[in-house]
Amino acid sequence: MPYNAALDPIKVEGSGPIYDGVLAVLARRGYRVVADGEAQLFVLANTTRLVRKAEREAPRLGTLCFHPSVLPRHRGRDAVYWTIKMGDTQTGVSWFWIDDGIDTGPVAITREIPLPQGLRPRDVYEQHLVPLGVDAFEELLNKLEAGEVPRIVQDESLATYEPPRERAKGAAT
């Protein structure tokens, strides 16, 4: 069971299946997960909360965030929807180090796959992107345990930012 005391404990915040997958990986690997207090790493797994600089920089390694696109494409809240709406043929996931911008920090790891056709955004997310994100997180954890802390600056010439999509009145979010 891989484990690195220099990464322990790890703070995790989020919700949904990517959050559950991250917690399962950390539990299987023997990490102590904390809600508050000192942590070596802070992981945001499906959260849209803005994290202030002092909080994101408190962990020794910083704060990682999951994003359901291959950054810098489709920055913003509804990345999977826009991936489908814009006719992309590829999709994927990114884990990145947060900074002051929206989805602009250095990328730690990405994974890309062909966009499955005929699925709703939620199904693409749950059936394809979440498992891909959990696998990418585990691979990144291997790198962090080995002392490698990847931080690849995003190419701003490739960046797109899509606004939150408009919801029909009375529609569930």
C-alpha positions as CSV (number, residue, x, y, z in Angstrom):
1,M,0.0,0.0,0.0
2,P,1.7,3.2,-1.1
3,Y,1.9,5.9,1.5
4,N,4.0,9.0,2.1
5,A,4.0,10.6,5.5
6,A,5.0,13.9,3.9
7,L,1.6,14.1,2.3
8,D,-0.4,13.1,5.4
9,P,-2.9,14.4,6.4
10,I,-4.9,15.5,3.3
11,K,-7.8,17.9,3.4
12,V,-10.6,17.0,1.0
13,E,-13.7,19.0,0.1
14,G,-16.4,18.4,-2.4
15,S,-19.4,16.3,-3.2
16,G,-20.7,13.6,-5.6
17,P,-19.0,10.7,-7.3
18,I,-15.5,12.3,-7.9
19,Y,-15.4,13.3,-4.2
20,D,-16.4,9.7,-3.2
21,G,-13.7,8.3,-5.6
22,V,-11.0,10.5,-4.2
23,L,-11.9,9.5,-0.6
24,A,-11.8,5.8,-1.6
25,V,-8.4,6.1,-3.1
26,L,-7.0,7.9,-0.1
27,A,-8.6,5.4,2.3
28,R,-7.2,2.4,0.4
29,R,-3.8,4.0,0.4
30,G,-3.9,4.7,4.1
31,Y,-4.1,8.4,4.2
32,R,-5.7,10.4,7.0
33,V,-8.3,12.8,5.7
34,V,-9.1,15.9,7.7
35,A,-11.9,18.4,7.3
36,D,-10.0,21.3,9.0
37,G,-6.7,22.0,10.5
38,E,-3.2,21.4,9.2
39,A,-2.9,19.4,6.0
40,Q,-0.1,18.8,3.6
41,L,-2.4,18.9,0.6
42,F,-5.9,20.3,0.0
43,V,-8.0,18.5,-2.6
44,L,-11.2,20.1,-4.1
45,A,-13.3,17.4,-5.7
46,N,-16.4,18.9,-7.2
47,T,-16.8,22.3,-5.6
48,T,-17.4,25.7,-6.9
49,R,-16.5,27.5,-3.7
50,L,-13.9,30.2,-4.1
51,V,-10.9,29.4,-1.9
52,R,-9.1,32.4,-0.4
53,K,-5.3,32.7,-0.9
54,A,-4.4,32.0,2.7
55,E,-6.5,28.8,2.8
56,R,-5.3,27.5,-0.5
57,E,-1.6,28.2,0.3
58,A,-1.7,26.8,3.8
59,P,-1.0,23.2,2.8
60,R,2.7,22.6,2.1
61,L,2.0,21.4,-1.4
62,G,-1.0,23.7,-2.2
63,T,-4.5,23.1,-3.3
64,L,-5.5,20.7,-6.2
65,C,-8.9,21.0,-8.0
66,F,-10.7,18.6,-10.3
67,H,-12.1,20.0,-13.6
68,P,-14.1,18.0,-16.1
69,S,-12.3,19.2,-19.2
70,V,-8.8,19.3,-20.5
71,L,-7.7,22.7,-19.4
72,P,-7.3,25.4,-20.6
73,R,-10.3,24.5,-22.8
74,H,-13.8,25.0,-21.2
75,R,-12.8,26.9,-18.1
76,G,-15.9,27.6,-16.0
77,R,-18.8,25.9,-14.4
78,D,-20.5,23.9,-17.1
79,A,-17.5,22.4,-18.9
80,V,-19.2,19.1,-19.9
81,Y,-22.3,20.9,-21.3
82,W,-20.1,23.2,-23.4
83,T,-17.9,20.3,-24.6
84,I,-21.0,18.7,-26.1
85,K,-22.7,22.0,-27.2
86,M,-19.5,23.1,-29.1
87,G,-19.2,19.8,-30.9
88,D,-15.9,18.8,-29.5
89,T,-14.8,15.3,-30.5
90,Q,-12.5,14.9,-27.4
91,T,-13.1,15.4,-23.7
92,G,-11.2,14.7,-20.6
93,V,-10.3,15.8,-17.1
94,S,-7.7,18.0,-15.4
95,W,-6.3,18.2,-11.9
96,F,-4.8,21.7,-11.4
97,W,-3.3,23.8,-8.7
98,I,-5.7,26.7,-7.9
99,D,-4.7,30.3,-8.1
100,D,-6.5,33.6,-8.1
101,G,-8.2,33.0,-11.5
102,I,-11.1,30.7,-12.5
103,D,-9.6,27.3,-13.6
104,T,-6.3,29.1,-14.5
105,G,-3.7,27.5,-12.2
106,P,-0.9,25.2,-13.3
107,V,-2.0,21.8,-14.4
108,A,-0.8,18.8,-12.4
109,I,-2.3,16.0,-14.7
110,T,-4.7,15.6,-17.6
111,R,-6.4,12.7,-19.3
112,E,-8.2,12.8,-22.6
113,I,-10.7,10.4,-24.3
114,P,-12.9,10.5,-27.4
115,L,-16.2,12.2,-26.5
116,P,-18.9,9.5,-26.2
117,Q,-21.8,10.3,-28.5
118,G,-25.5,10.4,-27.7
119,L,-25.1,10.9,-24.0
120,R,-26.4,13.8,-21.8
121,P,-23.7,15.9,-20.0
122,R,-24.5,14.2,-16.7
123,D,-24.0,10.8,-18.2
124,V,-20.7,11.7,-19.8
125,Y,-19.6,13.1,-16.5
126,E,-20.7,10.2,-14.3
127,Q,-19.9,7.3,-16.7
128,H,-16.7,8.5,-18.2
129,L,-15.1,11.6,-16.6
130,V,-15.5,10.6,-13.0
131,P,-13.7,7.2,-13.4
132,L,-11.1,9.0,-15.6
133,G,-10.6,11.6,-12.9
134,V,-10.2,9.1,-10.1
135,D,-7.6,7.2,-12.1
136,A,-5.8,10.4,-12.9
137,F,-5.9,11.4,-9.2
138,E,-4.3,8.1,-8.3
139,E,-1.6,8.5,-10.9
140,L,-0.9,12.0,-9.6
141,L,-0.8,10.7,-6.0
142,N,1.9,8.3,-7.2
143,K,3.9,11.2,-8.5
144,L,3.5,13.2,-5.4
145,E,4.5,10.3,-3.2
146,A,7.7,10.1,-5.3
147,G,8.5,13.7,-4.7
148,E,7.4,14.9,-8.2
149,V,5.0,17.9,-8.1
150,P,4.0,18.6,-11.7
151,R,3.0,22.2,-12.4
152,I,2.5,22.9,-16.1
153,V,1.5,26.5,-16.9
154,Q,-1.6,26.6,-19.0
155,D,-1.3,28.0,-22.6
156,E,-3.5,31.1,-22.5
157,S,-3.6,31.1,-26.4
158,L,-5.7,27.9,-26.1
159,A,-7.9,29.0,-23.2
160,T,-11.7,29.3,-23.4
161,Y,-14.1,30.4,-20.7
162,E,-17.7,29.5,-21.0
163,P,-20.3,31.1,-18.8
164,P,-22.8,29.1,-16.7
165,R,-25.6,28.0,-18.9
166,E,-29.0,29.4,-18.4
167,R,-31.4,27.2,-16.6
168,A,-35.1,27.0,-17.5
169,K,-37.2,28.4,-14.7
170,G,-38.1,25.7,-12.3
171,A,-35.5,23.3,-13.7
172,A,-33.3,21.3,-11.3
173,T,-29.6,22.3,-11.3
